[in-house]
Amino acid sequence: MRKVLISAMVGNALEWYDYALYGQMALILSVLFFPKSDPTVQLLATFGVFAAGFVVRPLGAILFGWIGDAYGRKAAMTIAVLMMAIPTGCIGLLPTYEQIGLLAPILLTVIRLLQGLSLGGEFAGSITYIVEHSPPHRRGLAGSASLVSLNIGFLMGSGVAWLFSTMLSPEDFQSWGWRIPFLFGIVIGFVGFYIRTHCDESPVYEKAKEEGTLSKKPVREAIARHPWEMLQAFGIYLTVTMPFYLSAIYFVTFTAKNLGRSMSEALLLNAANMMVMLVAFFVSALLSDRIGRRKIMMVMALLIFVTVHPLFALFENGDLNTIALVQVAFALMIGLYIGPVAALLVELFPTSVRYTGMAIAYNLAAAIFGGTTPMVCVWLIQKTGSNDSIAYYVMLCNVLSLIALWFYKDRYKEALR
């Protein structure tokens, strides 16, 4: 089990490092890759490209879900990690708008689409692979490993970006220093590829393959036979994806641009948020193995709904300590909600269509509500003139998740279907 966890976590962390860099560097990329105009318009364009990477994630879910259910979890995860590393390195080599004009944002968009296609299959593969290897009474805890590795990837991204932003002058960092973290992604991507090629296949998948119970058309079967499960997964995942990208991606730009703090402070706060979530994942996942996934997630969704608006209203204070307190408190609640979700998604579907069903469902939620989060937040603040307007968007996701969880039957004590 240790080898399984290490191979899945390292590959997953490296993939999320690559993917997260774009969002964490959004403020710089908006200036370098888009026409000089209103800074808000530039930022909207940058986050629009960020959202474009999510639009293709359901297509990646279909592609890699089919590979994962038809040819194995290992094959899908190995291809996905390479498909992320190479485009990430290409961002570090891209000429800017001043150098090649409109071709710069076009190429940037193409790269984000390739990254989104890769991530559409990676995370589902990692979750499925780990939980299918785990003992029944530890599925929640084991599943949280994929979430922890996701956070480690984000931490690596913000850590490397913060390191170079402090080592270099602001002028040098914006001129050429920002490229180094992206180029570094190629190296760590090939490390992930090596690890993935030397891991074992899922025993649950192998057993289903031997028994001939795998689906020959997993996409069609998932949609035709398990629409209710896919709808539940979509709704439950809304309070995962929107708040997570708010905290992990948009808060970096928000802290620097709207709250007037330095980029170094914003990146440092981002790292603190990721660390808090990382611990919260373990705690709630472990607890979910004892009392169930549904109870924990319903309580946390309700708590976020009640507290998010008064919390975000405190941003108007502008004091660094208050900003840190609000962001860390929000990250803690989000982490406690997210912890059990990996095991819950795996338990929701049968082995024959598990990879495909969960990948399509959660990637649709991520495409509609997650990837658009930074762009929608910029638009909301521009339209309302209030920083705490984004709290209402969080609350909408909470309500939809609570409805989905109300109808969900907890399977934490049952064998995988």
TORVO-795539 format. One record per residue (C-alpha): residue in one letter; z, x, y. Coordinates in steps of 0.05 Angstrom, whole numbers, plus 5000, padded with zeros to 4 digits. Layout:
REM TORVO-795539
AZXY;...
This chain:
REM TORVO-795539
M500050005000;R501550585047;K494450845040;V491650155054;L495850075117;I494050765144;S486550695131;A486149995162;M490750145221;V487550805241;G480450515239;N482649895276;A486350285330;L480350735342;E475750135348;W480249785398;Y480950425438;D473450425448;Y473049685465;A478949665513;L476750235557;Y471549815593;G476749305616;Q481749835636;M476350205677;A473549555707;L475449725779;I471650385776;L465750115737;S464849545787;V463550055843;L459150515802;F454650035764;F453449455810;P450149375879;K454649495938;S456948815965;D463348415969;P468448785924;T470348115893;V463047985874;Q462548675844;L468848545803;L466247875780;A459848205757;T463648745720;F468048235685;G461847815672;V459148395631;F465948445597;A465347705578;A458247825553;G461148275499;F465147675474;V459247195474;V456147575416;R462647645377;P461446995338;L454647285317;G458347915295;A463147465257;I457347145220;L454047815205;F460248195183;G463447575152;W457347525107;I457648275091;G465248245079;D464947625033;A458547824997;Y459148584992;G466448745005;R471648845060;K470849595058;A463249585071;A464049125131;M469649535163;T465950195153;I459549955187;A463549625244;V467250255265;L460750655274;M457550085311;M463150125362;A463850875370;I456651055387;P455650535443;T462450725473;G460151445479;C453751205511;I457750885568;G460351585584;L453151835590;L450251255632;P447251405700;T450250985756;Y447050455800;E445650975855;Q441751395805;I437450885768;G438550225805;L438649565766;L437449915701;A444750155703;P448049465696;I442649255646;L444149835601;L451649725609;T450749005587;V446649205526;I452149685505;R457549155514;L453448685470;L453249195415;Q460749315421;G462048565418;L457648495356;S461849045322;L468548755342;G466448065317;G467348335246;E472348895253;F478848535268;A477747995216;G476248535165;S482448925182;I486948305178;T483848065112;Y484048755080;I491448875096;V494148185079;E490248135014;H493548784992;S500648575010;P506048254967;P506847494980;H513747555013;R511248095062;R504647805085;G507147675156;L509948375164;A503748705132;G499048285175;S502648515238;A500349225222;S493349035244;L496148765309;V500349385320;S494249825309;L490449395360;N495949535410;I495950275393;G488450275409;F489849965477;L495450455489;M490951035472;G485750765521;S490650665578;G494251315561;V487951745563;A485451385626;W492251485659;L492552225639;F485852385672;S487251945733;T493552355746;M490553035728;L484552945773;S483952755846;P481852025858;E475052275882;D473852705819;F476352155773;Q471651645803;S465852145806;W465952425735;G472952415705;W472451685682;R466851895633;I471452335590;P475451775556;F468851425536;L465852065508;F472252195469;G470951525435;I465251825395;V469752345363;I475251865344;G470051365319;F467551855268;V474751995247;G475351245233;F468851245195;Y471251815149;I477851445136;R474350785120;T469451105070;H475451375030;C479550735025;D479850244966;E477049544962;S481548934967;P484448744898;V484147994916;Y476748074932;E475448474869;K478847944826;A474747384858;K468447804847;E470047904773;E471547154764;G465046964799;T468446544851;L465446884912;S460946464956;K453546634957;K452946305026;P459746405059;V457546185128;R454745525105;E460645395059;A465945555112;I462845085162;A461244525112;R467544535070;H472944805117;P471544525187;W478744285195;E481544975180;M476645295228;L478644805283;Q486044945271;A484745705273;F480845625338;G486445225372;I492145665347;Y488546295370;L487846055443;T494946275460;V493346935428;T486747115462;M487246865533;P494447115549;F493147765512;Y487047955553;L490647735615;S496248225601;A492348785568;I486048795611;Y486448385675;F493448585696;V490949305707;T485849075759;F490548535786;T496249015797;A491849525834;K487449045874;N491648425887;L498648705887;G496949355923;R499649855873;S496250515853;M491750565792;S496651035759;E502250525767;A497849975741;L495950375679;L503250575667;L505349845670;N499649685622;A502450185573;A509449885580;N506649195565;M503149445503;M509449775478;V513549145487;M508348735450;L508149245394;V515549155380;A515148405388;F509548365336;F514048685283;V520048255299;S516547575298;A512247755238;L518347965198;L521947325217;S515846915198;D516447155127;R523346835124;I522846195164;G515246085169;R509646215218;R509145525249;K516345475275;I516146135311;M509346025343;M510945315366;V517445535399;M514046115434;A508045705458;L512945205487;L517145745520;I511046065552;F508845385578;V515545255611;T516645945642;V509846235659;H509045895728;P515846075756;L514946785729;F508046885760;A510546605827;L514847235831;F508647665838;E508547465912;N514647915920;G510248535913;D516048985893;L514349445835;N520749285797;T519348535802;I512048625781;A514349035721;L519648525702;V514647945704;Q509348315664;V514148565611;A517347875602;F510547565594;A508348105545;L514747995504;M513447245497;I506047355480;G507947885428;L512847415394;Y507546865390;I502047335364;G506247695310;P505247185253;V498047005270;A494647515223;A498047245161;L497046525184;L489546615191;V488946935122;E493146395090;L488845855122;F482446005082;P480646125008;T478346814986;S471046604978;V470046475052;R476346775082;Y473047345121;T467446895148;G471746275164;M477146635203;A472247105237;I467846545264;A473846115286;Y477846645323;N471746985353;L469346325382;A476246245414;A475846965439;A468746865466;I470346225505;F477446355528;G478947095517;G473047485543;T472347035603;T479647115623;P478947675674;M472847345706;V476246655709;C482546955738;V478647305794;W475146645809;L481546235808;I485146705856;Q479046725902;K478545965903;T485945795910;G488346395949;S494446415904;N496046955853;D500146485809;S494246005799;I492646375735;A499146095705;Y495845405698;Y490345705655;V495546005609;M498945325605;L492444975585;C491745455526;N499045335507;V497944585503;L491744645459;S495245135412;L501344675407;I496844105386;A493444535332;L500244795307;W503044085303;F497743905250;Y498244575214;K501444605145;D505245255137;R503245645074;Y507746245081;K511146095014;E504745954976;A500046424939;L493546594974;R488246074958;
